[in-house]
């Protein structure tokens, strides 16, 4: 049995016409001898509409009831897609997460998958059926419905690919694949044929919203090849695979831009051991994730700056003001007018000088760097928001990403 | 524990405002010491919208997938109602049919309940929670979602009342209760305080669409008192209870009108034994329910007329034309221009002359009777459609249903 998992996102099943188009594609695979297991998201903006309904009833909906509510969106898509496949003469059957044994913990609205029982799916595949599974959802051990958080259908797809030992996992979306950068920003952006899980992960967390970060992690952990491709064309998309030697030959795989963060600065913090711990414990206790952190040490007092998601900015300000006495800062300020530009590539590990090249290119073009952070395969700089897109174009050019053979060894 | 089952129909939860209103009422019961178990239908026209979506994909949706699709409507209502109760400070928890063990057979779109496991509900009630259950749905033994047919939420409510041994079952709807006849037709129609299961059943099947017929049957079988009342006012509605002696003192409980049937006539059918069996077997094999039947026997040939639901009329015509040779009729005709007027009352059993009084009243007013059928507690006449409402008014008057003390013994 040539088992393949295919995930269709919300834009790929936004209306009956698109559902029919997805059915056509799935049917083609079935005819070619594949056994498709299809994961679907909710139709277009169903989730937002359901949230709006809930919002007319309460400002603080219970997480359990939210999951009960939102999980219906995916259930609707599965049934409609099954009907569309029937209409084309294929035998298909739809399932909720509960019905195929996607068991999660009880962290409603952001549950983690604990186990997937492949029995029922395998049974139906053996009967020649195309199996359709509602993405984004599962049940806890008490059979209470849970959801997996934004982009959770990607995770459903990868988890099923793992449990069913599928050859690969296709993610159908509204873009052609992963690009060296956003083609709307740099016209010569190129579609990448292959990149590693790590690179994809860094790109995802730096603003390229094609796939949910956790699902990439899981795919990487189990070595499941993921094919990100368009549901509107037949061309090959981008394969996300295990890193290999050849990948390291290229310095930089891509440039990403994130305009969803804000910078907070605490000024005049007493320069005592453990002070940073106090600050970030306060934020953690309020459930606020911090991205970049810099600290300028003075003699007795110091400045601490960090970035958070814009939607958390007010909460972070309030949390810190509430702990003002404990921390002892003299002033606090926020700046939402920033952009984070990142260059990503596994080649960075074996090639020195990427950071220097990046900073030089930005400096030469009079773009001021406000913060810097680095990982093994990524370098991020915070710049003024108005400079964000320009910085992307400069770096895309600097690392010759628009060319078929981008820079391999920089001439010093 | 003063357990009470309360069912809210689609119009009672049509939008967030109405859901809040339902929550207010449920909360009041909770404060008075009741333990409410609430059954909800889908919001207003959700079901029709989902059917429209399916219709854009296929003309003949699979019944299994239809149930998968339609069951989401009730799931949405349960979650929203739970949120509304939380908002008012009550502890509430929602469940799908599957989650509370409503097990049915596998007859998708019209499944029958086989068993209800009350454990989970009782556990949550003991924890002080208000329990909300999605109506209209269940699962078969393989955990595949089934639905119970039009009006199935009534059945869910009655089945839960039985399984939980609730004191009574409240059906909230958009009318004040059951009336002697439709108040839009006869201005002096009175709300009935009590009527028997049998009377309600005959009224339901003769056009009074307040409650699903099967749910009345089940309530009667287990002697569960049902209170039909308005979700828009606090007044008492109508109690449907076991028949008692006092009820028999009243001749007629109510008059109903059904304009949803059509009459078919087969002319010149050979007058041979078994011919009627052939005709109605053909219809049964096509899943068409027949209501009234009359046969006028001639010497060698005979005419057979019967009524079916208007929506089945074309299918019935085609089925019979397909069997024309076997049946051997000389012509076939249909008439959708009819109305069925029925008088219902358990008192009929012990009082002779109801039929005569009914026919006389219609005759005196020059209303022609095309067909007649009788049961122990009901007499129905088919008349021209244009005469339907007039006939209702005449009979409502004849049997003095507008008066507080309707006719008990007719003066001959």
Interface residues (C-beta under 8 A of the other chain):
Chain A: X16 X19 X20 X50 X53 X54 X56 X57 X58 X61 X62 X64 X65 X66 X68 X69 X71 X72 X75 X76 X78 X79 X80 X82 X83 X84 X86 X87 X93 X94 X96 X98 X99 X143 X144 X145
Chain B: X16 X19 X20 X50 X53 X54 X56 X57 X58 X61 X62 X64 X65 X66 X68 X69 X71 X72 X75 X76 X78 X79 X80 X82 X83 X84 X86 X87 X93 X94 X96 X98 X99 X143 X144 X145
